[in-house]
Every structure is written in structure tokens, then in C-alpha cells.
Amino acid sequence: MNKKGGVRRQTFAQIVAAVDASPVAVDVQSEVTPGLYSGSTLFDLHGNALREVDDHTLDVEDIRAAVLGGALVVWDSCGCGGYCNALEWPAQDRLWKEAEASAPRFRKNDRARVSLLTGAGGDVLLVAGGLRWGDLFR
């Protein structure tokens, strides 16, 4: 109570100290969307960030060997490098089936750009543009 008999109000300093001492409830929304770009980072289907392995030029036999070794493939049919997020992730069993049968081929007038990416979930080949491989990419 104050001198006039009323309830004593807290000072500003006391209010700030109380706020600083109280736990902050933070509702953090993940900005990761598995299988898509979030900002400038592509995430695999399990939400692991992928980074590009520099200085890797892949030919069709390298692509085939990588898939047989367990790499996933994500295909960007428009050729922008995946930034539009119109990405297709073929199932691993379909990739293996095609890799066991043959190597992919590049289209003559629309040669694909293939980047090797890696992350906690393993290797991923980002294919932008004209790759043809059985019934996977058309």
C-alpha cells in the first residue's frame, strides 16, 4: 500500500525485471520444407540441408554409378535449377531399376545440368533440364 492507502503499483524497472526473469514461450515454425528449397537451401525428403559439391562434372555413367551407389535424384524439368520448387523425386526403387537397365541420356538441344549435392541423408543429384532416363524423365 502506498501513503494514501491504495495499492502500490510496480515501478517500470520492476516490470522490466519481472519480464526479463520470466521464461519466454516461443512458437518456432520450421522454415524447412522437405524436398524443396527454403531460401537458398535445398532440403532432402527427410529435411536434411543439402550443399553442392564443387567442381563435379557428371557424365551419364557417373549419374548411373551414383544411383547404383545409393544417391537420390531430384529432377527440375523446367531447368531453373530447382528454385521454382517444381521438383520431382523419383522413388529409389524406380531409380535402381532404370540404373540397372541403362545409363540416362542427355537431350541434344537441351543438355541437362547435373549437380552433386550432399547432406546428412546422403548424396543427391539435382538434374535441371534435358535428361532422359526410361520412363522417369520425359
N, C-alpha and C positions, 0 to 999 in steps of 0.2 A: 504494500500500500504506500501511496505517496503521502505528503504532508496534508493534503486536502481530503484524505480518506478514501480516495479512489484506487483502482488497480494500477499498479505501476507498470508502465509499458517498457519493453526492452529498447535498449539503445540500438542504433544502427550497427555499431561494432558487435554487439551481442548477437544480432540477427545474422550477420555475415559469418561470425564464428560458428554459429549453430548450423548454417548451411554447409560450410566447409567441413564440419565434423560428420555430417550425415552421409551415408552411402548413396551413391548415385546409381539409379536404375537406368541402364542403357539398353534399349532395344536395338541391337545391331542387326540390320538386314544385310545379308550376304550380297555382294555385288558380283558373285561368281555364278555364271550360268553354265553348267556342264555342257560341253560340246560346242560352245560358241565363244566369240570374242567378247570380252568385257574390257572396255577401254582399248588398250593396245596389246592385251594379252589374250592368247587363245588358251582355253581350258579343255582338257580331255573329257571323256564321258563320265569320269569319276570326280571331276572338279579339280584336278591337278593342273597347275600352271605349266605351260609349255614354253620353252625357249628355243630359238633357232640355233642350230649348229652351223657355225660359219664355214665358208669355203668347202661346201659339199656339193659337187655337181653329180647328179644321179642319172645314169642311163637306165634303159628298161630292164637290163639284167640286174642292176643294183636294186631297183624297185622290187623286182621279183624276189631276190635274195632277202631283202629286208622283211618282206611279208612272210616268207617261209621261216624267218628267224623270230617272228612274233610281233613285228611292227604293225600298228593300225594304219589305216589310210582315211584321210578326210578329203573329200572332193568338193571343190568350188567350181561349179560348172560355168559361171559367168566369167571367171578369170581374174577377178579383182584381188585375189589373194585371201579371200575369206572374210574381208571386212564388212561385207553386206550381210553376213551371217546366213546366207543361203547355202548351208553346208550339208553334205550327206556323209554319214559314217556307215559304210557297209559293214555287215556283220563279219566277225573274224572267220567263221567257217566258210562263208562265201569267198572271202579273200584267199584263204588257203586253197580252196577248190580251184579257183582261177590260176593261182600261182603254180599249183602242181601241174596244170594243163599247159600253160604257156606264159610267156612274158607279155606285158602290156605293149601297146604301140602308141607312138605319138602321131597325131594327125599332121599331115604335111603343111596345111595352111594355118594351123592353129596349134603350134607346138606348146605343150604344157610346161609350166614352171613347177618344179618339184622341190620342196624344201624339206629338209630333215629337221624335225623338232624333237626335243627330248624333255622329259619331266619325271616326276616321282613314279608315274604309272608306266613308264617305258617310252619307246620311240613311236613317233607318229610321222607319217609322210603327208604333208599338205600339198595336194595337187591342184593347181589352178589352171583351168583351161583344157586344152585338147588331148586328153589321154583316153584311149580306148582299151578296154580290157573285158573281153567276153560280154556278158550282159550287165556288168557292174556300172560302167560309164558309157554313155552314148553321146 
